[in-house]
Amino acid sequence: MTRDVFPWLLLVLSVLRTSRGCLQDPAAAHRVTGAVCRLTHPAAAVLNEKTTKVIEAAFQHARYPSVTGEKSILFVGKVQYSLDNLEIHNLTIGQSAFELLPGEGVAMDISNVSATFRGTIRYGYGSWLINVAHSIDFEIESHIDLGINPKLYCGEGKVAADTSDCYLNFHKLRLHLQGDREPNWLKRLFTDFITFTVKLVIKGQICKEINKVANILADFIQSTAEQFLSDGNISFDIGVTTAPVITANYIESYHKGFTRYNNTTAAVRDSGFQPTQLTEHRMLYFWVSDQVFNPLIAAAHKDGRFHLNVSGAELTELFKTNLSSATPEFFRKCLLESGSPELSVWSSAVPFLNTSTLGTRLWAEASGRLSCGNQTPELFFQTDVVVDVLASYADKKLFLQGKPSEIFVIRDDRPSLNQTLVDELEFLREAVEKVGIPKVMSVLEVEVTRLLDKQGTNQFDIFNPEVLPQDGFVVIQMDFGFPHHLLVEFLKKTLQ
């Protein structure tokens, strides 16, 4: 059991809320699932620690409806009353216990919720009208046990949480009228009134507030996720393909992971996900199919993302790498004597990757142009490469290790000068292997890390992340710490 787990539940349910096109058959849904998120029981402790203050603030911002009525009292006549401006203050959430019910939902019991309600009672009796009657400020001290048994279901194309099974038990409900100078019969009347009426109002509003906070968090998390997975003209459809699965140890959600680019969407077919492909010993898991990565790479290619220019001293320094092939005279003069060498490299066909237990193998076709100033003809070349890539993430940076397995230089448009064409092509092949591929890997490391930082990944404390390549998919598993300042920012934006 953990403390303050109720806020964590709202956060989790909010993550799982937004989707379109839920399928009833899990097997069919798994075939069109591009990405899976598994949140295990240990992650609850991290999430609920950071969301308690948000929930408390949300309750404090609640506004309760006015309640009016009348009651006949012997010797007094009809007493008309109105309870207005009811607000909640000083909310604290006590101990909580929760249980994940496999195949059903979540059972939760929150004990010793302490809150003070403040407002104004307006009253009149006899022939008086309530709008010209007396008024008294009051406080209500309360100790409440809250129970909620949310059920997850697919409705209207999305996964939703039914929180109608919500109840409150009042262990203390003490009324304090301003100065306590009013007659005893009046205090007894309003005490009874609160006992039989305000309890219902408080219950209804608190249970409504649960849905309200869940919706606020859902919108916040959804917009944050969409921003994180979008850049320029490239975005993702992260809709859920089927209802999440709840076991005693984790909640698992299934997402489309469709790449969207310039009004086109790439779907996933027969992704091959099986729940046994993920374990339960880490806090957070992501399962991502190659069918998510390949459309993403294709979109990046079409968007001109794979284009690199290197010039001047940086280019000259790169070619100081020790190569076994002799440097052709053209390259030597271009790099050392032209004064303004420039190398442009770009992907000339859509790259393709395939993941196995050995790593991710990438097939790419690249074109290059070496310019040496106005006095020397340019050199054009094209190369096909096959590279085995291993990815890792540490110290808030992405690291890529690329090991080429095949390199072919398949075209050279410049007439041979002073050396045979075969020698120049061999030099290019070795330069691609020992200079080009390491340079591209280092640039990708920096650029992808920059993109992740731009989307806020560096604001999370990620512990011991592992990228595990498998046959046709990648598993990313980690422990994490949730940044408190993000919740503060959420609070400022949504509850001010």
SULGI-V669467 format. One line per field, one symbol per residue. ss: DSSP state (H for helix, E for strand, - for the rest). psi: psi as a letter, one per 30 degrees, with the letter a starting at -180 (. if undefined). A space follows every 10 residues. Layout:
BEGIN
ss->???
psi->???
END
This chain:
BEGIN
ss->----HHHHHH HHHHH----- --E--HHHHH H---EEEEEE HHHHHHHHHH HHHHHHHHHH ------EEEE EEE---EEEE EEEEEEEEEE EE---EEEEE E---EEEEEE EEEEEEEEEE EEEEE----H HH-EEEEEEE EEEEEEEE-- EEEEE--EEE EE---EEEEE EEEEEEEHHH ---HHHHHHH HHHHHHHHHH HHHHHHHHHH HHHHHHHHHH HHHHHHHH-- E--EEEE--E EEEEEE---E EEEEE--EEE E--EEE---- ----HHH--- ---EEEEEEH HHHHHHHHHH HH----EEEE EHHHHHHH-- --------HH HHHHHH---- -EEEEEE--- -EEEEE--EE EEEEEEEEEE E-------EE EEEEEEEEEE EEEE--EEEE EEEEEEEEEE EE-------- HHHHHHHHHH HHHHHHHHHH HHHHHHHHHH HHHH--HHH- EEEEEEEEEE --EEEEEEEE E--HHHHHHH HHHHH-
psi->klkhfeeeee eeeeegeklk hkkfjeeeee fgkfkkkjjl effeeeefef feeeeeeeef gkkklkklal kkkkfeakjk lkjlhklklh kkkakkklkk jkgdbkkkkj lhjklkkkak kklllbglke fgalkkklkj kkkkkkkkik kklkkhglkl kjgfiklkkj fkjkkjljfh flleeeeeef eeeeefeeee eeeeeeeeee eeeeeeeeee eeeeeeeegk jbgklkjglk flklkkaffl kklklehkkk khgkkklkkh fgkkffflag flekkkkklf feeeeeeeee efggfikkkk lbeeeeeegf kjkfkkklee eeeeeffffh kkkkklkflk lklkklffak kkkkkkllkj kglffkklkk lkkkkkkkkk klkkhhkkkk jkjkfkkkjf kjfkkkjfll eeeeeeeeee eeefeeeeee eeeeeeeeee eeeefgeffk jkkhkkjjka jglkkkklll kkkefeeeee eeefg.
END
